[in-house]
């Protein structure tokens, strides 16, 4: 499918892919998630049509005015759902869902610790964990950010810049620790997550966004989903994952899911948008608007 791109949700992985690694082509177009209107469909595509609004994921190429994606990796955007909000859903919300439920097996009454709570995966995980009946703890870099997260369902905020998050989790839980931890930071934070977990606790490790040179040697576990790699789940378990993401997109219309958009940049200012994300100042999502 060929899509006229109207909103690009910049994912944390986009900045990491730009910074290094093998490139599929040169010049290389960064980005793996966007939303827009279908311009053309290829042979054999029967459930999508020109003029339809969709959100799509792809291996690369979203930072553009037009993007190509397999029809199977797109979701129609229902009437009444904001396109910019939908552009932010599949990767971040799908990852949060898998971290908490498919791999974390979170149950009502348990305690969830969400690292990087003001980020895309973090903010989604806070909402989903609260909806599931968990007590929700989250880390962030300032008290102001933590206060803002309360409206998304946060019960206990932990400022990791001013204190020891492991000690804070132990204190909040009466020494027990967290039942499920969503860790997208890695490095020393991941090592701390080992200590902050309860007996039989589950740690959903989903990346090394903290770019900490010191890290436990677990990166090789993620591609085989001994950690969490949502791309593999989408490719290998589409029958489970695709309806799950579709439900989250539908939840936007009812208010059951909220997307916070921090800033919008024109496509020509993609470099500045990436710099802003890397500054770790964003609260929620950052969009490119072609």
C-alpha positions in Angstrom: 0.0 0.0 0.0 1.1 3.6 -0.7 0.1 6.1 2.0 -0.1 9.9 1.9 1.5 10.5 5.3 -0.3 13.0 7.5 1.3 12.3 10.9 4.5 10.5 11.9 4.8 9.3 15.5 8.6 9.4 16.3 9.4 6.2 18.2 12.4 5.8 20.6 13.8 3.2 18.2 13.8 5.8 15.4 16.5 7.8 17.1 18.5 4.6 17.9 18.3 3.4 14.3 19.4 6.7 13.0 22.4 6.7 15.3 23.8 3.4 14.2 23.4 0.0 12.8 23.0 -1.5 9.3 20.9 0.6 6.9 18.6 -1.0 4.4 19.4 1.6 1.8 21.4 4.7 1.2 20.1 7.3 1.5 18.1 5.8 4.3 14.6 7.0 5.3 14.1 6.6 9.1 11.0 5.7 10.9 8.6 2.8 11.3 5.2 4.2 12.2 2.8 6.8 10.6 -0.8 7.5 9.8 -2.4 8.9 6.7 -4.7 8.3 3.7 -4.3 5.3 1.4 -3.2 6.5 -2.1 -2.9 3.2 -3.9 -3.1 -0.5 -3.1 -1.2 -3.3 -4.7 -2.4 -6.4 -6.4 -4.1 -8.8 -4.0 -5.1 -6.2 -1.4 -8.8 -6.5 -1.0 -9.5 -5.1 2.5 -8.0 -1.6 2.1 -9.0 1.0 -0.5 -7.8 4.4 -1.7 -9.2 7.2 0.4 -9.2 5.1 3.6 -7.5 6.5 6.7 -5.0 4.1 8.2 -2.2 3.8 10.7 0.8 1.7 9.6 4.0 0.2 10.7 7.0 -0.7 8.5 10.7 -1.5 8.9 11.7 2.0 7.7 10.4 4.9 5.7 7.8 6.7 7.8 9.7 10.1 7.9 8.4 11.1 4.4 5.4 12.6 2.6 4.5 9.1 1.3 5.3 5.7 2.7 4.8 2.1 1.6 3.6 -0.6 4.0 2.2 -4.1 3.8 -1.5 -4.1 4.1 -1.3 -6.6 6.9 0.7 -4.1 8.9 -2.0 -1.4 8.8 -5.1 -0.7 10.8 -8.1 1.3 9.6 -8.8 4.4 11.7 -12.5 4.4 12.7 -14.7 7.5 12.2 -14.4 9.7 15.2 -10.9 8.8 16.0 -8.3 11.5 15.8 -5.7 10.6 13.1 -2.7 12.1 15.1 -3.6 10.1 18.2 -4.1 6.9 16.2 -0.6 7.5 14.7 0.8 7.0 18.1 -0.9 3.7 19.0 0.5 0.5 17.5 4.1 0.2 18.6 3.9 2.0 22.0 0.5 0.8 23.2 1.0 -2.6 21.7 4.3 -2.9 23.4 2.9 -1.8 26.7 0.1 -4.3 26.4 2.5 -7.2 25.7 4.8 -6.1 28.6 2.0 -6.1 31.1 -0.2 -9.0 30.1 1.2 -11.3 27.4 4.6 -11.6 29.1 4.1 -9.9 32.5 0.8 -11.7 33.3 -0.3 -8.8 35.4 -3.4 -9.5 37.5 -5.8 -7.2 39.4 -4.5 -6.4 42.9 -0.8 -6.7 41.9 1.7 -3.9 41.7 3.2 -2.6 38.5 6.4 -0.5 38.2 6.7 1.5 35.0 10.0 3.0 34.1 10.1 6.2 32.0 6.5 6.9 32.8 6.3 10.1 30.7 7.3 8.3 27.5 5.1 6.6 24.9 5.3 3.1 26.2 5.3 4.3 29.8 2.2 6.5 29.5 0.3 3.7 27.8 1.4 1.1 30.4 0.2 3.3 33.3 -3.2 3.6 31.7 -3.5 -0.1 30.9 -2.2 -1.3 34.3 -4.6 1.0 36.1 -7.5 -0.2 34.0 -6.6 -3.8 34.9 -6.9 -3.1 38.6 -3.2 -2.8 39.5 -1.5 -0.4 41.9 0.7 1.7 39.5 4.2 3.0 40.3 6.2 4.9 37.8 9.6 6.7 37.5 10.2 10.0 35.8 12.9 12.7 35.9 10.9 15.4 37.8 8.1 15.9 40.3 6.2 18.0 37.8 6.1 15.1 35.3 5.0 12.7 38.0 2.2 15.0 39.0 0.9 15.2 35.5 0.9 11.4 35.2 -1.6 11.1 38.0 -4.4 12.0 35.6 -3.4 8.9 33.5 -3.7 6.6 36.5 -0.4 6.9 38.4 -0.7 6.0 42.1 2.9 6.5 43.3 5.5 8.6 41.5 9.2 8.1 42.0 11.7 10.8 40.9 14.7 8.8 39.9 16.9 11.9 39.8 16.5 12.7 43.5 16.3 9.3 45.1 16.9 5.6 44.9 14.0 4.0 43.0 14.7 0.6 44.4 14.4 1.8 48.0 11.3 3.8 47.1 9.6 0.7 45.6 10.4 -1.3 48.6 9.0 1.4 50.9 5.8 1.8 48.9 5.2 -1.9 48.8 6.0 -2.6 52.4 9.3 -4.4 51.4 7.6 -6.8 49.0 8.6 -5.2 45.6 6.7 -4.9 42.3 5.0 -7.9 40.7 5.5 -6.6 37.2 8.2 -4.2 36.0 8.2 -2.6 32.5 11.8 -1.6 31.9 12.6 0.3 28.6 15.7 2.0 30.0 18.2 -0.8 30.6 21.7 -0.4 32.0 21.9 0.3 35.7 18.1 0.8 35.8 17.6 -2.8 34.6 20.0 -4.0 37.3 17.9 -2.0 39.8 14.8 -3.6 38.5 16.1 -7.0 39.5 16.3 -5.7 43.1 12.9 -3.9 42.9 11.0 -7.0 41.8 8.9 -9.0 44.2 9.4 -12.7 44.8 8.2 -14.4 41.5 8.1 -10.9 40.0 8.2 -10.5 36.2 10.4 -8.0 34.5 9.5 -7.0 30.9 12.7 -5.7 29.4 11.9 -3.8 26.3 15.0 -1.9 25.4 18.0 0.3 26.3 16.6 3.8 25.8 18.8 5.1 28.7 21.9 4.5 26.5 23.8 3.5 29.6 27.2 1.9 28.7 27.0 -0.2 31.8 24.3 -2.8 31.3 23.6 -6.4 32.1 24.3 -8.7 29.2 20.7 -9.4 28.3 20.3 -7.6 24.9 20.6 -10.8 23.0 17.5 -12.2 24.7 15.1 -9.6 23.3 15.0 -10.7 19.6 13.9 -14.2 20.7 11.3 -12.7 23.0 13.0 -13.9 26.1 12.8 -10.2 26.6 10.2 -8.2 24.7 10.4 -7.3 21.0 7.0 -6.2 19.7 8.0 -6.4 16.1 8.5 -10.2 16.3 5.1 -10.6 17.9 3.4 -8.6 15.2 5.2 -10.7 12.5 4.8 -14.1 14.1 1.5 -13.8 16.1 -0.6 -11.5 13.9 -3.8 -13.2 14.8 -3.3 -12.2 18.4 -1.6 -8.8 18.0 -3.5 -7.2 15.2 -6.9 -7.3 16.9 -5.3 -6.1 20.2 -4.0 -3.0 18.5 -7.3 -2.4 16.7 -9.1 -2.4 20.0 -6.6 0.2 21.4 -7.3 2.4 18.4 -11.0 2.0 19.0 -10.6 2.9 22.6 -9.4 6.4 21.6 -13.0 7.2 20.4 -14.5 6.3 23.8 -11.8 7.9 25.9 -10.7 4.6 27.4 -7.2 5.4 26.0 -5.6 8.8 25.9 -2.6 9.9 23.9 -0.7 13.0 25.1 1.0 14.8 22.2 3.8 17.1 23.4 4.9 18.8 20.2 4.4 18.8 16.5 7.2 19.5 14.0 7.1 19.9 10.2 8.9 17.2 8.3 11.6 19.6 7.3 12.5 19.9 11.1 12.9 16.1 11.7 16.4 16.6 13.0 15.2 19.1 15.6 12.4 16.8 16.6 14.9 14.0 17.2 17.1 16.3 19.2 14.1 17.2 21.4 13.3 13.5 22.0 16.9 12.8 22.9 16.9 15.7 25.4 14.3 13.6 27.4 12.1 16.7 27.9 9.1 15.3 26.1 5.9 14.4 28.0 4.1 12.0 25.7 4.5 11.8 21.9 6.3 14.0 19.4 4.9 14.1 15.9 6.2 15.0 12.4 3.5 16.6 10.2 4.4 16.5 6.5 
